[in-house]
Amino acid sequence: MGVFKRGTGDVVDASHAAKANTYNFTVVFFSALGSFTYGYNSSIIGSVFGLPAFWDYFELSLTGPNAKKGNDIIGAANGLFAGGGIIGALIVNWILNRLGRCRSIQIVCAICVISAAIQGGAAHVGMFLAGRFLNGIGVGMMQVTVPAYMSELSPAKQRGRMTGSHGVLIVCGYGSAAFTGLGCYFAAPQVQWRLCLSLQIVAPLILLIGSPWLPESPRWLISKNRERHALDILQKLHTRADDPAGLAAKEEFYQISKQIELENATGVHGIWGMLKRPTYRKRIYAGLLVQCAAQSTGVLVVNNYQVLLYNNLGLYGWLPLLLYALYTSWAAFMNWVNAMLLDRLGRIPIITYGLAGCICMMAIETAMVATYAGTSNKGGNAAGVLFLFLFVTFYGGSQDASSYVYCSEIFPTGVRAHGLGTSIAGLFASTLLYTEVAPTAFAEIGWKYYLVFIIVPAACLPFLWRLPETNGLSLEEIAAKFGDEVAVDLSHLDEERRRALDERLLAVGVDIPGSPPQAAESETKETAVANHREAA
């Protein structure tokens, strides 16, 4: 595998390992409507800012004597959205742990629908900004709820592809927002921006209507002592024609049950409990590093201000909106490529090599903007557009899907909502920092602001490379990579010991008192110790 040799978890392949069936794929991809919601809602603001009718309605401008007020509104809209996202990401853990993943999806969808209606019907700037803030809270909650749900339903060997659909649909939302903005540019002025914002209702409303048919997370059910229901769902998700007895689902149920029992014995609850335990604290640092490094490439600054950036390169009218739509469509395709490669090449190699590519492209883009912005040099301006597309080729191909997959799988079940919420809060905090200062930075120092998006991610690279690889391991087995004990390490059992465990599961059932056969228990502890040393 060459430079991607770190991409596997060195697991023992088992022909009867859990695999997703059609129902499993359908459930995960339908829940990705929540991912689309975040993508569309966060990106549509860039299209709205490119519509003249928006500025005319609120009697604002980005040029002339009122330019400062217009730039302040841009900063406020982006800042309130990101600030709401931080709040949503940090508070959603309560409903996720108390009410379950499915009920949380329903609550979050309702918040997104209401906030979209407020924005679309805004009569004044204050109402628009209030809706934007509430929408930020909703999508912040969505950013935690959906990937957590996806990862808990996906089998280890396909988790990258399935949970990676979160990143893919996010960027599909970006693309839809871009094409919506392009289409609305030609609509009647009184319709333009209101239609763009009102369409935020569609995806969460569909997800809300379909949510009663979504299965609850088996891991959450087991944590709430609802084992029979959890086993039924696992069998429905992972029973296939080549496994009519549902052995893979029974193995998975047994492993999850034992691991949750082990984790409950640690007594770690909530974010403060996580910070006190070194192995959990390491996970928090890893999640924050991955998310903040990705946002430090400047991707959302480029995204939200892209129409204005094209204006600086001498492009006006509908052309910047078309380029923005093509940009996001290409990003969605690269996210699909990213998701397809995660289970083959691993998480960390893709993240680190892709981030290095982002840094290189941003460096060249910065040079193009510094040299040609505001000039009539068509070749230089065309090169600036080209390197924006090359930048998103690397970013879409390595960061979006990968970062959500990694952060959703490294935390134990009991604190997954807290850990993932902290990681996503880091994403929104980075977004808030970079986008809030962007209008002033562009006005005061111009192209030099892009230097931040070269220096900061470059400083993150060596730390990212040292993160543990999680590819191919179940959510329970990942604990060993961070120095915790694994109760049942199925991925590292040889075939003979795996067969002994399977025979007992089939003969006695999944509610087995005690431990697996002695040989299997011995192997489990040996591999856990070995993984502890590797993680250290």
Secondary structure, DSSP 8 states (H G I E B T S, - for coil): -GGGGGGS------TTS----HHHHHHHHHHTHHHHHHHHHHHHHHHHHT-HHHHHHTT--SSGGGHHHHHHHHHHHHHHHHHHHHHHHHHHHHHHHHH-HHHHHHHHHHHHHHHHHHHHT-SSHHHHHHHHHHHHHHHHHHHHHHHHHHHHHS-GGGHHHHHTHHHHHHHHHHHHHHHHHHHHHTS-TTTHHHHHHHGGGHHHHHHHHHGGGS---HHHHHHTT-HHHHHHHHHHHH--TT-TT-HHHHHHHHHHHHHHHHHHHHT--HHHHHHHSHHHHHHHHHHHHHHHHHHTTTHHHHHHTHHHHHHHTT--THHHHHHHHHHHHHHHHHHHHHHHHHHHH-HHHHHHHHHHHHHHHHHHHHHHHHHHTTS--HHHHHHHHHHHHHHHHHHHTTTHHHHHHHHHHSS-GGGHHHHHHHHHHHHHHHHHHHHHHHHHHHHHTGGGGGGHHHHHHHHHHHHHHTS---TT--TTGGGGGGT---S--GGG--HHHHHHHHHHHHHH-S--SS-S-HHHHHHHHHHHHHHHHHH-
